[in-house]
């Protein structure tokens, strides 16, 4: 298809490639000077009166051509009439004058200037701004001999992929920029990710922080840790900034579904080569945090996902996503199924003692599939702490808000709209909730009280009576001294 661009001068020609729509573009202008400017740059042009059909006969306009008009509003009807006398069936697209009045020409397809700004100019401007931020970030770390890339305790795929991407963005080796956590990696998928993609993660002690010249955090913030941090050098995260993050540089975007999306944008903005291994890690990070783009995903997440999908190793992804499940985990699942309770659209499962906290999060995802429920609340005891993982269908109250209200007085609690977590020391529970049964009842009572307290539209007497019959309502007990129980503290969502 040939593109024919109709404009009094050479303004449009400056923005159109020599070949548009697959064939050499032809520009129809009114002055000989404009024609010369276009032809000197290697373009094709004819000059003449845009309102005379003779110009369009010389251009041999046919129904197979696409005509783009960029003429003053008051001339559109006359120019269009001249074109129609030569090629009645030609497709005509109008670039309206943004300062002129609307043109009443129903047979035209108009391209509003705002569309050009949103679809063409805005992405270019955003990429330029992101490139500038990436270069500033690189300059900040350039002089450092050793850089620490820090993740939360028991980091998830989004954190791992983001850390690997930040190292690539900085152009560092694993010796010059180790990826670290204070905790351990417990979830089978995450361990499989490290093994299959050959990613090294160091478990370090808080005192080791001082050994590094620069400290960066990905998918977390200083307030998420029990350990006290001073000002760090960089925070890149997609979780809400509940306490102002003390960082020299920070990029916190709560609207994004994954930190891996932010890092993908950085890498693309500065044209860093994204290897198959890195693409696989970032893609899995986005998939895990957005539940296959079904939970909290934005257009940015989808664009990053689409780009990475073409470069990832999908065979490796399948191996990561289907790791071996220990027999002990099946025993825990059987216990959870037997203990499940459904109250007012919420399925509650207390697993009792579990080997590692990620099982709680895994089963919270699983139990959200129970018919007729909108919320899944799964709890389990790991060492001296109670872990509570919460999931919802996404169109109800924000999970993080409910969890903070329900359990924030006892320990660390927080999260996103559709997923949240609380970690509570067992010693914070009242003495009469020390058994699995009584603890389960207290979790149910606290959660339902928080859920319905903030949801005035759904607070119905019959629901309250039903809850009262099935589970006694608990009373919050004051928390004292928990290192994460402070304004803005948040446990990484799992």
ZIBELQUI-V237442 format. One record per backbone hydrogen bond with DSSP energy under -1.0 kcal/mol. NH is the residue of the N-H (numbers start at 1). CO is the residue of the C=O. E is the energy in kcal/mol with one decimal. If there is no record, write none. Layout:
# ZIBELQUI-V237442
nh-><NH/NH>
co-><CO/CO>
e-><E/E>
This chain:
# ZIBELQUI-V237442
nh-><4/5/6/7/15/20/23/25/26/27/28/29/30/35/36/37/38/39/40/42/43/46/48/52/55/57/58/59/61/65/66/67/68/69/70/75/79/80/81/82/83/84/85/86/87/90/91/93/94/95/100/105/108/109/111/115/116/117/118/119/120/121/122/124/125/126/127/128/129/130/131/132/133/134/135/136/137/138/139/140/141/142/144/147/148/149/150/151/160/161/162/163/164/165/166/167/168/169/170/172/177/180/181/191/192/193/194/195/196/197/199/202/204/208/209/211/212/213/214/216/217/218/219/224/225/232/233/234/235/236/237/242/247/248/249/251/253/256/263/264/265/266/267/268/269/270/272/279/280/281/282/283/284/285/286/287/288/289/290/292/294/294/295/302/303/304/305/306/307/308/309/311/312/317/318/319/320/321/330/331/332/333/334/335/336/337/338/339/341/343/346/347/348/349/351/354/359/361/362/363/364/365/366/367/369/370/373/374/375/376/377/378/379/380/381/382/385/386/387/388/389/390/391/392/393/399/400/402/403/404/405/406/407/408/410/411/412/414/416/420/421/422/423/424/426/428/429/433/439/440/441/442/443/444/445/446/447/448/449/450/451/452/453/454/460/464/465/466/467/468/469/470/471/485/486/489>
co-><66/26/68/28/12/23/20/18/3/44/5/46/8/31/32/33/34/35/36/39/38/27/29/49/52/53/54/55/56/62/2/91/4/93/6/72/75/76/77/78/79/80/81/83/83/87/65/67/109/69/97/103/105/92/94/112/112/113/114/115/116/116/117/120/121/122/123/124/125/126/127/128/129/130/131/132/133/134/135/136/137/138/141/176/214/178/216/180/156/157/158/159/160/161/162/163/164/165/166/167/173/149/202/187/188/189/190/191/192/193/194/179/181/205/206/208/209/146/146/148/234/150/236/221/222/246/215/215/249/217/251/240/245/232/233/235/237/253/259/260/261/262/263/264/265/266/267/275/276/277/278/279/280/281/282/283/284/285/286/287/290/291/290/298/299/300/301/302/303/304/305/308/308/313/314/315/316/317/326/327/328/329/330/331/332/333/334/335/348/346/343/375/341/377/379/381/356/357/358/359/360/361/362/363/366/367/370/345/345/391/347/389/349/387/352/385/382/424/380/422/378/420/376/418/374/417/416/398/399/400/401/402/403/404/407/407/423/421/419/390/414/388/412/386/384/425/426/430/435/436/437/438/439/440/441/442/443/444/445/446/447/448/449/450/458/460/461/462/463/464/465/466/467/482/484/486>
e-><-2.9/-2.8/-3.1/-2.2/-2.0/-1.6/-1.4/-3.2/-2.4/-2.1/-2.9/-2.7/-2.1/-1.8/-2.3/-2.1/-1.9/-2.5/-2.4/-1.7/-2.3/-2.4/-2.1/-1.8/-1.1/-1.7/-2.3/-1.5/-2.1/-1.6/-2.8/-3.2/-3.0/-3.1/-2.6/-1.9/-2.6/-2.7/-1.9/-1.8/-2.0/-2.5/-1.5/-1.0/-3.2/-1.4/-1.2/-3.0/-2.9/-3.1/-1.4/-1.4/-1.9/-1.7/-2.9/-1.2/-1.3/-2.1/-2.8/-3.1/-2.0/-2.3/-4.0/-1.1/-2.6/-3.0/-2.2/-2.2/-2.5/-2.4/-2.4/-2.0/-2.0/-2.6/-2.3/-2.0/-2.3/-2.5/-2.4/-1.9/-1.4/-1.2/-1.2/-2.6/-2.6/-2.5/-3.6/-2.2/-2.3/-2.9/-2.1/-2.5/-2.2/-2.0/-2.6/-2.1/-1.7/-2.6/-2.3/-2.3/-1.7/-2.7/-2.1/-2.3/-2.5/-2.3/-1.9/-2.2/-3.1/-2.2/-2.0/-3.0/-2.1/-2.0/-1.7/-1.9/-1.8/-1.6/-1.4/-3.1/-2.5/-2.1/-2.5/-2.3/-1.5/-2.4/-2.0/-1.3/-1.5/-2.4/-2.0/-1.5/-1.3/-2.1/-1.4/-3.0/-2.3/-1.6/-2.1/-2.1/-2.1/-1.9/-2.5/-2.2/-2.2/-1.6/-2.6/-2.8/-2.3/-2.1/-2.6/-2.5/-2.3/-1.9/-2.2/-2.6/-2.8/-2.0/-2.0/-2.2/-1.1/-1.1/-3.0/-2.1/-2.5/-2.5/-2.7/-2.5/-2.2/-2.8/-2.6/-1.5/-1.3/-1.8/-2.0/-1.6/-2.1/-2.7/-1.1/-1.7/-1.9/-2.4/-2.5/-2.0/-2.5/-2.6/-2.0/-1.7/-2.4/-3.0/-1.4/-2.6/-3.7/-2.4/-3.4/-2.6/-1.5/-1.1/-2.7/-2.5/-1.5/-1.8/-1.8/-2.7/-1.7/-1.6/-1.5/-2.9/-1.6/-2.9/-2.9/-2.6/-2.7/-2.0/-2.4/-2.5/-2.1/-3.4/-3.2/-2.8/-3.0/-2.8/-2.4/-1.9/-1.5/-2.6/-3.0/-1.8/-2.7/-2.2/-2.0/-2.4/-2.9/-1.9/-1.7/-1.7/-1.7/-1.9/-3.2/-2.2/-2.6/-2.3/-2.4/-2.7/-2.7/-2.2/-1.7/-2.1/-2.7/-2.4/-2.0/-2.1/-2.4/-2.3/-2.5/-2.7/-2.5/-2.6/-2.2/-2.2/-2.9/-2.5/-1.7/-1.3/-1.3/-2.1/-2.6/-2.1/-2.6/-2.5/-2.0/-1.8/-2.9/-1.5/-1.9/-2.4>
